[in-house]
Amino acid sequence: MDAKITMSFDERVIEAAKLYAAKNNMSLSRLTEYLFRNITQQNYTPIEDLPIATWVNQISEGEAQYTVKSKTRKHQQQSFFESRKK
């Protein structure tokens, strides 16, 4: 049985996610459900330790530029704060 929820996102993120979902022949609701299912059905990993998908970076920050492949959120956060100390 489906249940409805209300969520708020930046409009640009929503539009980009809709495009991604359409390219993959699914609705935004099913894409969100898919992401939630994958996160919750696997062994729990804190979100800071999950690798950030390239398309997520492109949606949220423009073109992604990696210096090291598969950075985790924790590593990116540390890099960001280190860059601010300089």
TORKOL-4160 file (C-alpha; in steps of 0.2 Angstrom, whole numbers, padded with zeros to 4 digits, m for minus):
86
<pt num="1" X="0000" Y="0000" Z="0000"/>
<pt num="2" X="0007" Y="0017" Z="m0005"/>
<pt num="3" X="0007" Y="0031" Z="0008"/>
<pt num="4" X="0010" Y="0050" Z="0004"/>
<pt num="5" X="0022" Y="0061" Z="0012"/>
<pt num="6" X="0027" Y="0080" Z="0009"/>
<pt num="7" X="0045" Y="0085" Z="0006"/>
<pt num="8" X="0053" Y="0101" Z="0002"/>
<pt num="9" X="0068" Y="0103" Z="m0010"/>
<pt num="10" X="0077" Y="0117" Z="m0019"/>
<pt num="11" X="0067" Y="0119" Z="m0036"/>
<pt num="12" X="0083" Y="0116" Z="m0046"/>
<pt num="13" X="0086" Y="0099" Z="m0038"/>
<pt num="14" X="0068" Y="0094" Z="m0041"/>
<pt num="15" X="0068" Y="0098" Z="m0059"/>
<pt num="16" X="0085" Y="0089" Z="m0062"/>
<pt num="17" X="0078" Y="0074" Z="m0052"/>
<pt num="18" X="0062" Y="0074" Z="m0063"/>
<pt num="19" X="0073" Y="0074" Z="m0078"/>
<pt num="20" X="0084" Y="0060" Z="m0072"/>
<pt num="21" X="0068" Y="0050" Z="m0067"/>
<pt num="22" X="0061" Y="0053" Z="m0084"/>
<pt num="23" X="0077" Y="0047" Z="m0093"/>
<pt num="24" X="0076" Y="0031" Z="m0083"/>
<pt num="25" X="0057" Y="0029" Z="m0086"/>
<pt num="26" X="0051" Y="0031" Z="m0068"/>
<pt num="27" X="0042" Y="0044" Z="m0058"/>
<pt num="28" X="0050" Y="0055" Z="m0046"/>
<pt num="29" X="0040" Y="0046" Z="m0032"/>
<pt num="30" X="0047" Y="0029" Z="m0038"/>
<pt num="31" X="0065" Y="0036" Z="m0039"/>
<pt num="32" X="0063" Y="0043" Z="m0021"/>
<pt num="33" X="0056" Y="0026" Z="m0015"/>
<pt num="34" X="0070" Y="0017" Z="m0024"/>
<pt num="35" X="0083" Y="0028" Z="m0016"/>
<pt num="36" X="0075" Y="0026" Z="0002"/>
<pt num="37" X="0073" Y="0007" Z="m0001"/>
<pt num="38" X="0092" Y="0005" Z="m0005"/>
<pt num="39" X="0097" Y="0015" Z="0009"/>
<pt num="40" X="0086" Y="0006" Z="0022"/>
<pt num="41" X="0087" Y="m0012" Z="0016"/>
<pt num="42" X="0106" Y="m0013" Z="0016"/>
<pt num="43" X="0117" Y="m0014" Z="0031"/>
<pt num="44" X="0115" Y="0003" Z="0039"/>
<pt num="45" X="0130" Y="0015" Z="0035"/>
<pt num="46" X="0130" Y="0033" Z="0041"/>
<pt num="47" X="0125" Y="0045" Z="0027"/>
<pt num="48" X="0142" Y="0054" Z="0030"/>
<pt num="49" X="0151" Y="0038" Z="0025"/>
<pt num="50" X="0141" Y="0035" Z="0009"/>
<pt num="51" X="0149" Y="0039" Z="m0008"/>
<pt num="52" X="0141" Y="0054" Z="m0017"/>
<pt num="53" X="0135" Y="0049" Z="m0034"/>
<pt num="54" X="0141" Y="0060" Z="m0048"/>
<pt num="55" X="0124" Y="0065" Z="m0053"/>
<pt num="56" X="0120" Y="0071" Z="m0036"/>
<pt num="57" X="0135" Y="0083" Z="m0036"/>
<pt num="58" X="0130" Y="0089" Z="m0053"/>
<pt num="59" X="0112" Y="0093" Z="m0048"/>
<pt num="60" X="0117" Y="0101" Z="m0032"/>
<pt num="61" X="0133" Y="0110" Z="m0036"/>
<pt num="62" X="0135" Y="0111" Z="m0055"/>
<pt num="63" X="0148" Y="0101" Z="m0063"/>
<pt num="64" X="0157" Y="0089" Z="m0051"/>
<pt num="65" X="0176" Y="0089" Z="m0051"/>
<pt num="66" X="0184" Y="0075" Z="m0041"/>
<pt num="67" X="0202" Y="0075" Z="m0036"/>
<pt num="68" X="0200" Y="0057" Z="m0029"/>
<pt num="69" X="0187" Y="0045" Z="m0035"/>
<pt num="70" X="0172" Y="0039" Z="m0023"/>
<pt num="71" X="0175" Y="0052" Z="m0010"/>
<pt num="72" X="0163" Y="0050" Z="0005"/>
<pt num="73" X="0153" Y="0064" Z="0012"/>
<pt num="74" X="0164" Y="0063" Z="0028"/>
<pt num="75" X="0180" Y="0066" Z="0017"/>
<pt num="76" X="0172" Y="0080" Z="0007"/>
<pt num="77" X="0166" Y="0088" Z="0023"/>
<pt num="78" X="0184" Y="0087" Z="0030"/>
<pt num="79" X="0191" Y="0094" Z="0014"/>
<pt num="80" X="0179" Y="0108" Z="0014"/>
<pt num="81" X="0183" Y="0113" Z="0032"/>
<pt num="82" X="0201" Y="0112" Z="0029"/>
<pt num="83" X="0200" Y="0123" Z="0014"/>
<pt num="84" X="0191" Y="0136" Z="0024"/>
<pt num="85" X="0205" Y="0136" Z="0037"/>
<pt num="86" X="0218" Y="0143" Z="0024"/>
